[in-house]
Amino acid sequence: MLFGVLPVLPTPFDASGGVDVDAMARVTEFALEAGADGVVFPGVASEFDRLDAQERERLVGVVGRTLGGRKPFVVGASAATPAEVIAFCRAGKAAGASAAMVMAPASVGAEPAALIAFFAAVADGAGLDIILQNAPAPVGSGLPVAIIAQVVRAVPAIRYVKEETLPPGPRITELIDAVGTELAGVMGGAGSRYVYDELERGAVALMPAVEIADLHAQLFRAYRDGDTGRARELYIRSLPILLVQMIYRMSLTKEVLMRRGVFTTTTVRAPLPAFDRHGLAEIDMMLAELSDLLTVGAEPSKRAAGVAR
């Protein structure tokens, strides 16, 4: 069963914009050292839509080899057609993945029959458990809970749903009420900005970005162990940096990972806003404030000082 903290790994690019295989291995290892219960790659936070098929499959292989079966691997297999999704699922399975996360393409629409046909075709060829990722538009389709429930009932290979359409909390409750016994679990997303509410409503896992995975691992374990006061405290402390991430997205993730000694560049392919000197100083300040919770990577003094650019 998938549970706990399953961070979505970013795609590292070198200064020229090519994929950085060595950094991909480092960030995978970083996630495990930080206490992650498994990893996800590629997802929205990986700029998956900016990777070609060969890059995706190559990096999936790197993640799988680095994990070496130590923790579960969820391969991101979202694509426009069942044939493409199946190909990504098979590449993931060959690399050691035990599940595939798949979004409903916008081109399929929101009619239950079309969605069932899409996911049934994927299930027939994938050979993996499926996590139906329900992301809001424009990235995903933002499917209503009632339609997700119909698809889940019709396609038994869908074992989990990652609910990210806002507000996620009430939707998680509705989904569990509708099809809870037919799923292994419902997962939270949306960068873990609403994680405490998601856990309160029965989410079995969270899929944040990876840059503060050690904080998220502590939060999940505190909640699981019944220390809700500590979990709430950690949630509140996570929010400032996650609010910045909501705007800058992968750029924030990579700035933090560079400061933590994992990445050597912050190159992104997605069209994202750039940090100015005030924004960079704020990152340093936030990391200094979280230094007692960040258990791996560069020393706190190096994190606070940043990295020479």
Summary of the structure (lengths in Angstrom):
residues: 309
radius of gyration: 18.4
end to end distance: 41.8
largest distance: 56.0
contacts: 1106
relative contact order: 0.13
helix: 52%
strand: 12%
